[in-house]
Amino acid sequence: RIGRKTGPKCSLELAAPGSTNPRMGESSKDSARQDASSLPVLRREVFECTTHDMCTLTMWRCFAAPTAPTRKHSVVLCHGLASNRFTFDLQADVSVVDYLAEQGWDTWLVELRGSGMSKNAGDGVCSVGGQEGGCCFDDHLEDCRAIIEKVHSVSGKPVHFIGHSMGAMLLQCAAGGGGAVAGKLRSGVSIGGSLFMEDSGWKSFLVLWPVVKYLPTIHANFFQMAIAPLSFRLNSFWDKFFFCQSNVDPKVARQMFRKNWEPMSTALLGQLRSAFKPEGLFSRDGTKSYVQSLAAIRIPMLVLAGAADKQCPPSGLEKLAGMVAGCQYECLGRDTGQAEQYGHFDLIVGARARDEVWGKVLRFLEHHDR
């Protein structure tokens, strides 16, 4: 584990197969960056939660540092499309889960079905609404419900939920859906994700849909084997699409391309196409507009956009924020006082994200941790 001492692995419900390293997937070479003696011991446990359709999801609980201030509510971190836990836990110097635990938060890192340690959950089959095919956004919304309820059952209190990209979209739908799940949320932070994606760079790939729709899954080997080694060396389209190059360490970018990629269900991609229209995201069967539930959100919400985010541009997040009562919206870039522009993943692992992004998130959580 990079620059971090760790207590003995203890799993209350699930022992991660073949691993004793809390940041599973790191090599010993990754784990020897700095003297760990000056850093706090952060204890982790691995949990499972089960969805209504009997999918088993993996979750990591990172306990608050013993010397940190006491917080009242737990925090959940949820990744986005084709990503996994490494979005928030790539390496120690850009680990959001460590950052929050060091600040006193009981922090839960999750993986949606089809990703990482939850990769085999339900065999990737869509079971919401009775439609056949790979898992879709509606299925991930069920994952989100199960995750929130699990953390709430352990902590006994409503939770703060932080989502990046599609994880932010799931938060918006869960918070606006009403019922028991919405009541178990204390606050929400949406980072680089909106139900409105009219201006998204992903729209340029729609020309491939007539062919792609016949594939059950799009695998991540292309990014892991071809893009990762060349990232930030050829000034490629992919570098610019995922990062603002002046705002991220090239080594971090290469690590992100190597570790943070998962197969993409074409059923999920097909449903997300509805977000490219002015009306925003709909259910897979097209009968429910998730946008219509935004007015029902009653929790405090912070929405953060990257001024140079090509995947989810500020226009979509600003439009969403205008439909959520009392929402706090900020676009991060030079025009608003940051040293550089922010791209899609810079908001998480950018060179200055710890101060310029996560400092804002920390202050928001502290203000609403009552």
N, C-alpha and C positions, 0 to 999 in steps of 0.2 A: 504494500500500500504506500503510495507516494507521500513521504514526509508526515506520516501519521502513525502514532502508536495505537494499537487496537487491543481491547480486552479479548478474552477467549470467546470464540464463536458460540453462541447459545441460541438455539432455535426452539421457540415454544411450540410451533406447529409444523414446520417444514425445514429440514436440513437441505440446503442447496447441494445438489449432487456433485461430489468430487471437488468441493471448494472449501477452503478455510479462510479465504481472503474476502473481506467485506466488499471491496470494489472488485467483484468477480470478473475475470477476464484479463486482469493485468498480469504482465510477466514480471519476473523478478528484476529484470532490467528497468522496468517502469517504476519499481518500488523503492529505489534507493537514491532519491534526489537530494534529500537534506536530512540533517540530524533531527530525529523525531523526539528527542528528549525535551525540547522546549515547547512541544505542542501537547494539547490536552488529549487524554484518552477518550475516544468516542466509541461507545459500545453499540453494536448493531445486533438485531435479531431478524430472522426471516419468518414471514407469516404467509398463510394462504387465505384467500377469500373465495367464496363460491357464488356464482351468479344464479339467477332463477333458472336458466337453461343449462345448469350443471357444468359450466366451465370453471376451471380452477385457475385463479390468477395468483401471481407471486408478488409479494410486497416486502420491502425492507424498512424496518423501523430503526432510525438512528436516534439514540437517546441524547437528550440535552447534556452539554458538558457540565460536570458537577459544580464547577465554580461560576457558571453563568447565571444571569438573572433568572428568576422563576417566571415562567409564562403560564397562562391559563389554558390556552387551546393548542391543539396539535396542528401541524401543517402537512398537507398532501401535495406532492409534486407529480404532475402528470405530463408525459411527453406527447409528441404529435405524430403525424403521419410518417410511417416507415421508419420510426425511431424507436429508442428503447431507454433504459435507465441511464445510459451514458450521456444523454442530453444534459442532465443535472449532476452527473457524477463522473465526468470524463477523466480528470486527474486532479490532484489535491489543490493546485493553485487556481482552478476554475470550478471546483466542486461546490455547487449551491447547497447540497444537502449538508456538507461539512460546515459551510458558512453559517447556515441557520442553526445547526446544532450547537456550534460554538457560541452563538448569541442566545442560547437558552431554549430553543424550540425543540419539542418532540416532533421529529420530522419523518414523514413516511414517503418513501420512493416507490413508485408503482410501475408495473408493466402491463399494458393492455393485451388482450388475447391476440395471439399471432406474433408477439414480440418477445425477444429475449427468453427468460425463464418461463414466460407464459406462452411460448411459441406453440406448444401442442394443445393448448386449452381448446377443447371442443373441436379439435382437428380443423380449425379455421372455417367451420360451417356456419352459415347464417341461420339463426333460429328465431329471430325476432320477426313477427309478422308472417311466419310460415313460408317465406320465400326461399327458394333454393339458390345455391351459389356460395361464394366466399363471404366472409364476415363483412359487414357494412357499418356505417356510422351509427345506425340504430343499435347494433350489437355493442359497439363501444360505449354507447350511452348507458346500456345495461351494466357494462363493466364499471362505469363511473359510479352508478348507483350502489353496486355491491361494495366498491372500495370505500365510499363515504360511510356507508352503514357499518362496515367492519371497523374502521378507525374510530367512529363514534362509539361503537360498542366497547372498545378497549379503553378509550379515554373517558367516556361518560359525558363528553361535552361536544358541542358543535365544532366543526373544523374549519380552518382557513384552507382554501384550495387555490393552488397556483398551477396554471396550465400554459404550456407553450404551443403555439401553432394550433393543430387540431385539438390538443389538450385544452386550449383556451375556448375553443368552440364547444367542447363537451361541458365545460364549466358553465358557459352561458345558457346552454339548454337545460342543464340540471338545475341551475338556480332559478330559471324561469318556469320550470315544470310544475312547481307547487308540490303539495303533498308532503310526505314524510321526509323525502330526501332534501328538498329545499330547506326544511326546518332544521336539518342537521348541518347546515353550512353557517359559519360565522361571518366570513368575508370571502371575496374572490379577487384574484389577480390574473388578468388576461394579458399574455405577452405574445405579440406577433400573431394573433389569431382572431378571426372575425367570421361571423355567419355571412358576411358580404365580401365577395372576392371578385367583383366586376373588373377590377384593374389588375388582377393577379397575373404574374408572368407565367403561371401554369396554364393559362388559357392558350398560349401559343402551341401547347402540345395536343390540343384538341384535334388537330389534323390527323393524329395517329390513332384516334379512338376507333374508327372503323375496323382497324386491324387488332388493336389491343383488347377490345371487348371480348374477343374470342379466346383470350388467354385466361386461365383461372387465377394466375399470380404473376406479378413482375418481380423477379428476384433481384437481390442487392449485390450480386457478385460483381456487376459492372463497376459500381462505386468502390467496393472494397479492393478489387484487384487492379483496376485500370485507373480510376480517378485519384484514389488516395495517394499513391506514390508520386504522381505528377502534380498534385495540388500545390498552387502558389509557385510553380516552377515554369508554367507555360502561359500564365495569365489567361486561363481558359474561361469559357462561358460558365462552367459549373462553379468556379471560384466566385465569380461575380454574382451568381444566382443565389448562393447560400451565405455569402459574407460580404462585408465592406472590407476590402483587402487591407486598407490602411489601419484597420481597427482590430486586427486579430493576429496573434502569433502564427506564422506559417506552420510550425510544428503542431500547434493545437488544432489548426484546420485539418491537417493530415490525419491526426488522431481521430477527429470527428468523422471524417469520411471513412476511416478504417473500422471504427467500432460502432458508430451510431446509425447503422443501416439495417433495415429489416425488409422482408418481402412485403409487397403491396398487393392487397386483394383488388382485383378489378371491379368487384361488386362495390367496394368502398369508393374507388375512384369514380365509378359511374354515378354514385349518389352525390359525391362532392361536386360534380359538374353543375348541379342545380345552384350552387352558391355563386357561380359565375354570372347569373342573371340578376337583374335589379331587385327581384323579390327575395333573394337570399336563399338559404338552405332549406330544403324540404326533406321529409321522410323518404325512404327508399321507394315506397309505393306511390309517392307523389300526392298523398291525401292530406298531409299535415305540414303546415309552415312553422318551422321552429322560430322564425322571426317574430311571429305573433305573440310568443310567450315572453319576449323581452320586457314588455311593459309590466309584467308581473314580478320582476326581480325586486326583492326587498332587502337584500344584503348589501353592505358597502362593496363597491366594485372599483378596482383600479385597472385601467386599460393603458398598456404601454405599447407604442408603435415605434418602429425604426424608420427614420427619415429616408434611408436608402434600402429599405426592405423590398425586394422585388417579388417575393412570394406572396406577402400579405401587406400591400402598401398602406400608408397612413389613411388614405381615403376610406377604406373599408372599416378600419377601426374607429375612425372619427364618426362615421355614419352609425355604427353600432352604439357607440357611447352616447350619442344623442337620443337614443331610444331607451336608455336605462336611467331611471330616476336617480339623481344624486351621484351619477358616475363621475369619477375623476379620470380625466384623459390627459396623457402627455405623449408628445412626439419627440423622440430623442435624436438629436443631431446638433450640428454646429449652430443652427439658428436659435436653438433653445438652451445654449450654454455648454453643450458637451464639446469635448476636444475634437471629436471626429463624428462622421456620420455613422449610423447604426444600421446594419443589415439584419437578415433573419436570425442567424445564430449568434451574431455579435451580442445580441441582447442577453445571451446566457454566458458565452465564453469569451467575449471581447476583452481586449487588453485592459480596458478601464471599466469593465462591467461591474466589478466588485464595488467600486465607489459610486459610479454614475447611474447604475441600474439597481443593483441589489441594496444599496443604501436607501433608495426610494422605497423599495419593497419592504425593507425592514421597518422604516418609519411608519408606513401604512399599517403593517401588521401590529406594531406596538400601539398605534392610536386606536385600533379596533379590537384589541385583545382584552375586552371587558366581560 
